[in-house]
């Protein structure tokens, strides 16, 4: 049995990881949450046995010192980070505290796929949202504890997280109570894209914890499906028995938005918790046909017994089989 500390368990991805740890393993889990979220974090619906394995510690990662964090992490063997935004800047401090108490493995908060956008001027650019995460994770992978061999890392990448229920624009298929649907596509609707179900992501992440020998100092990438938006729309119509309208946005819109955020089409503005220009760039990179990894850089084969939630399985689970 391993003692695992989880950062960011109140987020979408973090909550999925927490539930995977509690429902598919027997490990002890310490969730570090903001003080304002403590009561809600303790009130999750889990069994008595799972509650015995879960400890909730209120702490502000941005304010806490390394000694305080080291005290919290004492006895922990693995730290899993699922933080985002400003909290990413605290990862390095948490890792330094983890080194003090002998933590063996650190999982930085990745869970995505970064891209270099090439503008019409021929130069490459990285969106600030990707750059912020890349910078934070570079510090983790180059931390003195990693360099000295005192601690190891596992970085988990994946495809586009497709079952974000809060994202009616990004993941329109999560809105199941409409008489008809619209899917917004940038660029080529036949371009195949890597997608990831958050449940699959959490289940895959747990596997390397239980098999540390295959994940030591490795970047592991997992996907649930490799499919185009045209194929998604066809499956969606098939299982929902409702009309799915495909709203195709020219790829030139991405170039205009990258130059000027105000160029986001009116019908797509302020429809996501993510910045409008980030949504446009992500979907544009998909429409350009580059949102996938070459052979050898996807590692589903490490755990062949795990069944992924493909879009077809997802639609079947929502609407029932034919």
C-alpha positions, 0 to 999 in steps of 0.5 A, spaced: 500 500 500 502 506 497 501 513 501 499 518 495 498 526 496 494 529 491 494 536 489 488 539 485 483 534 487 477 539 487 478 540 479 475 536 474 481 532 472 483 532 480 476 529 482 477 523 477 484 522 479 481 522 486 476 517 485 480 512 481 485 512 487 479 510 492 475 506 487 480 502 484 486 501 489 487 500 496 492 506 497 492 511 502 490 518 499 492 525 502 488 531 498 491 538 499 485 543 498 484 550 499 482 552 506 475 554 503 474 548 500 475 543 506 468 542 508 466 540 500 472 536 499 470 532 506 463 531 503 464 527 497 460 521 497 464 515 498 464 508 502 466 508 509 472 504 507 474 509 502 473 515 508 478 511 512 484 511 507 482 519 505 485 524 509 484 532 507 489 537 509 487 544 508 493 548 505 494 554 501 499 552 496 501 559 494 502 561 501 505 555 505 512 554 506 516 548 505 517 546 512 509 546 512 508 542 506 514 537 508 510 536 515 504 534 511 507 530 506 511 526 511 510 519 509 508 520 502 511 516 497 508 519 491 505 526 489 500 527 484 499 534 481 493 536 478 493 543 479 492 549 474 492 556 473 496 560 478 497 554 483 502 551 477 507 556 480 507 552 487 509 545 484 516 547 484 516 548 492 511 542 493 517 538 490 522 541 494 518 539 500 517 532 498 524 531 497 526 533 504 521 527 507 523 522 501 518 522 496 520 517 491 515 519 485 512 526 482 507 526 477 507 534 475 500 536 472 500 535 464 494 531 462 494 535 455 497 536 448 501 542 447 502 545 440 506 550 436 502 555 432 505 557 426 502 564 424 501 566 417 508 570 418 512 563 418 514 564 425 512 559 431 508 561 437 506 557 443 499 560 447 500 562 454 496 557 457 500 551 454 507 555 455 505 556 463 504 549 464 510 547 460 514 552 464 512 549 470 513 542 468 520 543 466 522 546 473 519 539 476 523 535 471 529 539 472 529 539 479 535 538 483 532 532 486 530 529 479 537 530 477 541 527 483 536 521 482 533 522 489 526 522 486 523 520 479 518 523 475 512 520 471 509 525 466 502 523 463 500 526 456 493 525 453 488 527 447 483 533 448 479 531 454 472 530 451 467 529 457 467 536 460 460 537 462 461 544 464 463 545 456 457 546 452 461 549 446 467 545 447 464 538 449 457 539 446 455 532 446 455 532 454 448 536 453 444 531 452 437 534 453 436 538 447 432 536 441 437 537 436 445 539 436 450 543 433 458 542 433 462 547 431 468 545 427 475 549 425 478 547 419 478 540 416 472 535 419 475 529 416 482 530 420 483 525 426 484 527 433 486 524 439 481 525 444 481 522 452 475 521 457 477 523 463 475 517 467 480 513 462 485 518 464 485 517 471 485 510 470 491 510 466 494 514 471 493 509 477 497 504 473 504 507 473 503 508 480 502 500 481 507 499 476 513 504 477 518 500 474 515 501 467 514 509 468 520 511 472 522 518 469 518 517 463 513 521 459 507 516 458 501 518 453 494 515 453 488 516 448 481 514 448 479 515 441 482 517 434 477 520 430 474 525 426 469 530 427 465 528 421 465 521 425 463 523 431 457 527 428 455 521 425 455 516 431 452 522 435 446 522 430 446 514 430 445 513 438 441 520 439 436 519 433 437 527 433 439 531 428 447 534 429 448 540 425 456 541 423 458 548 423 464 549 420 469 555 421 474 556 416 481 555 419 483 562 417 479 564 423 484 561 427 490 566 424 485 572 425 484 571 432 491 569 434 493 576 431 487 579 435 482 576 440 477 581 438 476 577 431 473 571 435 466 570 431 460 572 435 457 566 436 463 563 439 464 568 444 464 567 452 461 560 451 467 557 455 471 557 461 477 557 457 479 564 454 476 564 447 483 565 443 485 558 447 479 554 444 480 557 437 487 555 437 486 548 440 480 547 435 484 550 429 490 545 431 485 539 430 482 542 424 489 542 421 490 535 422 496 535 427 492 533 433 495 526 434 502 523 436 506 518 432 507 511 433 511 510 439 509 516 443 502 513 445 503 508 451 496 504 451 499 498 450 503 498 456 496 496 460 492 492 454 487 490 459 484 497 460 478 498 456 478 505 453 471 509 453 471 511 445 466 516 443 461 510 440 462 507 447 460 514 450 454 515 446 452 508 447 452 509 455 448 516 454 443 514 449 443 506 450 445 501 444 441 501 438 
